[in-house]
Amino acid sequence: MNLVIELAALGVLAAMIFYVSFLFFTTFRSSQLIAEVAASEQQLFQTRVADILQKSAVERDKNESSWNGFRKFEVAKKEPEGGGICSFYLRPHDNRPLPPFDPGQYLTFRLDIPGERKPVMRCYSLSDSPKPEYFRVSIKAVPPPRDKPDVVPGLSSNFFHNEILEGTILDVRAPGGHFFLDTSKHTPVVLIGGGIGLTPVMSMLNQIIESGSTREVQFFYGVRNADEHVMKAHLEQVAAENENVTLHICYSSPSDDDVFGKDYQHAERVSVELFKKVLSSNNYEYYFCGPPPMMNSLFEDLRKWDVPEENINYEAFGPATVKKKKEADAATDTGTGAATEATFEIEFAKSGRKVTWNPDIGSILDFAEEHDVDIDFGCRAGNCGTCITAIKSGEVDYISEPGEKPEAGSCLACVSVPKGPLVLDA
Ligand SMILES: Cc1cc2nc3c(=O)[nH]c(=O)nc-3n(C[C@H](O)[C@H](O)[C@H](O)COP(=O)(O)OP(=O)(O)OC[C@H]3O[C@@H](n4cnc5c(N)ncnc54)[C@H](O)[C@@H]3O)c2cc1C
């Protein structure tokens, strides 16, 4: 009997010890977990504070060292890249510091080209990450259109290639534009450059790796073949040295000398079908720049693949075709697109012309040209400001967000359409 009581007492004692140990362990583990959560929240908080501080320091530097109007830059180096592309390294002639810029932004140049009655304005994306010493742009010499081989080749691009030498002084506006990478984010990105559209995404890539960010980057570069494949060694080195960067070189028509797996990874154009094959999901932020057919198909197919519109960022080097199509589609869907369905008059006061608006022609600039009304233009993408036209009466809508908002009472003719009857000082 005594033995039974002793065993029972021992059992109770063991249970109590177990219970006390359990309480002790869970309390210890909870405080450990609380400490871990607190530490990770503190780290997150510190990262956010660092991001905000860095952002405000960058903003301060931008404000302090930016400029209004045009500033003189000297071409410090001119470097052929192959594929009809040449890079120009620009140093400020006044030797004052350069402002930082957001990777993806561009410079606007004012060129005095002999034989032209007015200065020629053109935009060129910054093709390297922000550097204190120089800006770099990379320019493709534009030939005549294939179906019009007899017309003059691209004015500004060929002037850069043929006439601009090391030591030439150029008039340059401060970096601008809305197509840029949000460098405070750490979310995965897909960067896509088609042909010369490589330039802004190259700046984004360089900024990511130079900042030490481990953000996942899937980098797609589409060209015809090795003849057009520029900055090859640099891209390969970046991919080899940064495991967060994956390079996808796409040749649409590789030549016999091009080596699959070495020179290029995909014998096809950059497309959403390709993304479906090589990306783990659609859950990325997309930034792309390239020729109009690529821009249109990527935008539409990314939307069809359920990529939210806020995750799709793009820039056209020519007329803003993606946006135009979006606006046209929206107007057709809702039936509310006044500019696309109404019949009303546009008056070009200086030229003494009144014409019925035709939405199929495109922007006010396209429409003016169609009717032989002379409006100066530069980029045809709402960026350079050359086509600013005073509005005498009426209102306009923008088919693409302008790089620089014009003053009230004027419009950027290349990216605007009338809302109703309009009188322009042109
Ligand atoms: C934001 C932005 C960033 C850009 N970034 C870059 C960049 O990084 N690198 C780059 O290389 N480009 C870039 N561009 C494009 C660049 O601004 C110019 O548009 C490009 O260099 C062509 O300009 P151009 O003066 O050489 O050609 P243009 O003189 O404008 O001629 C364009 C085409 O029209 C043809 N043409 C001329 N006259 C006629 C005629 N009468 N009839 C029919 N066709 C004619 C020409 O032969 C040529 O093929 C960018 C554009 C924008 C808007």
The ligand as an SDF file (V2000), in Angstrom:
LIG
                    3D

 53 58  0  0  0  0  0  0  0  0999 V2000
   12.0140   60.1950  -73.9120 C   0  0  0  0  0  0  0  0  0  0  0  0
   12.8400   59.7890  -75.1180 C   0  0  0  0  0  0  0  0  0  0  0  0
   14.0470   59.1600  -74.9220 C   0  0  0  0  0  0  0  0  0  0  0  0
   14.8200   58.7520  -76.0230 C   0  0  0  0  0  0  0  0  0  0  0  0
   15.9990   58.1180  -75.8160 N   0  0  0  0  0  0  0  0  0  0  0  0
   16.7530   57.7310  -76.8620 C   0  0  0  0  0  0  0  0  0  0  0  0
   17.9980   57.0510  -76.6640 C   0  0  0  0  0  0  0  0  0  0  0  0
   18.4100   56.7790  -75.5360 O   0  0  0  0  0  0  0  0  0  0  0  0
   18.7360   56.7340  -77.7560 N   0  0  0  0  0  0  0  0  0  0  0  0
   18.2940   57.0160  -79.0360 C   0  0  0  0  0  0  0  0  0  0  0  0
   19.0140   56.6970  -79.9910 O   0  0  0  0  0  0  0  0  0  0  0  0
   17.0980   57.6190  -79.2470 N   0  0  0  0  0  0  0  0  0  0  0  0
   16.3420   58.0030  -78.1930 C   0  0  0  0  0  0  0  0  0  0  0  0
   15.1580   58.6680  -78.4080 N   0  0  0  0  0  0  0  0  0  0  0  0
   14.7500   58.9960  -79.7940 C   0  0  0  0  0  0  0  0  0  0  0  0
   15.3650   60.3530  -80.2040 C   0  0  0  0  0  0  0  0  0  0  0  0
   14.8380   61.3910  -79.4030 O   0  0  0  0  0  0  0  0  0  0  0  0
   15.0760   60.7230  -81.6510 C   0  0  0  0  0  0  0  0  0  0  0  0
   13.7070   60.6230  -81.8750 O   0  0  0  0  0  0  0  0  0  0  0  0
   15.8230   59.8330  -82.6360 C   0  0  0  0  0  0  0  0  0  0  0  0
   17.2210   59.9850  -82.4530 O   0  0  0  0  0  0  0  0  0  0  0  0
   15.4670   60.2270  -84.0670 C   0  0  0  0  0  0  0  0  0  0  0  0
   15.6950   61.5930  -84.2270 O   0  0  0  0  0  0  0  0  0  0  0  0
   16.4110   62.1680  -85.5380 P   0  0  0  0  0  0  0  0  0  0  0  0
   16.4200   63.6560  -85.4310 O   0  0  0  0  0  0  0  0  0  0  0  0
   17.6990   61.4820  -85.7590 O   0  0  0  0  0  0  0  0  0  0  0  0
   15.4230   61.6990  -86.6700 O   0  0  0  0  0  0  0  0  0  0  0  0
   14.3160   62.5970  -87.4080 P   0  0  0  0  0  0  0  0  0  0  0  0
   14.9510   63.6950  -88.1680 O   0  0  0  0  0  0  0  0  0  0  0  0
   13.3020   62.9760  -86.4060 O   0  0  0  0  0  0  0  0  0  0  0  0
   13.7540   61.5470  -88.4350 O   0  0  0  0  0  0  0  0  0  0  0  0
   13.0740   60.3920  -88.0100 C   0  0  0  0  0  0  0  0  0  0  0  0
   12.8470   59.4920  -89.2230 C   0  0  0  0  0  0  0  0  0  0  0  0
   12.0490   60.2040  -90.1750 O   0  0  0  0  0  0  0  0  0  0  0  0
   12.6660   60.1170  -91.4470 C   0  0  0  0  0  0  0  0  0  0  0  0
   12.2930   61.2880  -92.2560 N   0  0  0  0  0  0  0  0  0  0  0  0
   12.8850   62.4890  -92.2910 C   0  0  0  0  0  0  0  0  0  0  0  0
   12.2510   63.2890  -93.1630 N   0  0  0  0  0  0  0  0  0  0  0  0
   11.2430   62.5770  -93.6960 C   0  0  0  0  0  0  0  0  0  0  0  0
   10.2290   62.8340  -94.6500 C   0  0  0  0  0  0  0  0  0  0  0  0
   10.1170   64.0230  -95.2500 N   0  0  0  0  0  0  0  0  0  0  0  0
    9.3600   61.8570  -94.9300 N   0  0  0  0  0  0  0  0  0  0  0  0
    9.4390   60.6540  -94.3320 C   0  0  0  0  0  0  0  0  0  0  0  0
   10.3730   60.3440  -93.4420 N   0  0  0  0  0  0  0  0  0  0  0  0
   11.2490   61.3060  -93.1160 C   0  0  0  0  0  0  0  0  0  0  0  0
   14.1310   60.0030  -91.1830 C   0  0  0  0  0  0  0  0  0  0  0  0
   14.8330   59.4310  -92.2720 O   0  0  0  0  0  0  0  0  0  0  0  0
   14.1220   59.1040  -89.9780 C   0  0  0  0  0  0  0  0  0  0  0  0
   13.9940   57.7530  -90.3580 O   0  0  0  0  0  0  0  0  0  0  0  0
   14.3590   59.0360  -77.3250 C   0  0  0  0  0  0  0  0  0  0  0  0
   13.1430   59.6850  -77.5110 C   0  0  0  0  0  0  0  0  0  0  0  0
   12.3880   60.0550  -76.4160 C   0  0  0  0  0  0  0  0  0  0  0  0
   11.0750   60.7630  -76.6380 C   0  0  0  0  0  0  0  0  0  0  0  0
  1  2  1  0
  2  3  1  0
  2 52  2  0
  3  4  2  0
  4  5  1  0
  4 50  1  0
  5  6  2  0
  6  7  1  0
  6 13  1  0
  7  8  2  0
  7  9  1  0
  9 10  1  0
 10 11  2  0
 10 12  1  0
 12 13  2  0
 13 14  1  0
 14 15  1  0
 14 50  1  0
 15 16  1  0
 16 17  1  0
 16 18  1  0
 18 19  1  0
 18 20  1  0
 20 21  1  0
 20 22  1  0
 22 23  1  0
 23 24  1  0
 24 25  2  0
 24 26  1  0
 24 27  1  0
 27 28  1  0
 28 29  2  0
 28 30  1  0
 28 31  1  0
 31 32  1  0
 32 33  1  0
 33 34  1  0
 33 48  1  0
 34 35  1  0
 35 36  1  0
 35 46  1  0
 36 37  1  0
 36 45  1  0
 37 38  2  0
 38 39  1  0
 39 40  1  0
 39 45  2  0
 40 41  1  0
 40 42  2  0
 42 43  1  0
 43 44  2  0
 44 45  1  0
 46 47  1  0
 46 48  1  0
 48 49  1  0
 50 51  2  0
 51 52  1  0
 52 53  1  0
M  END
$$$$
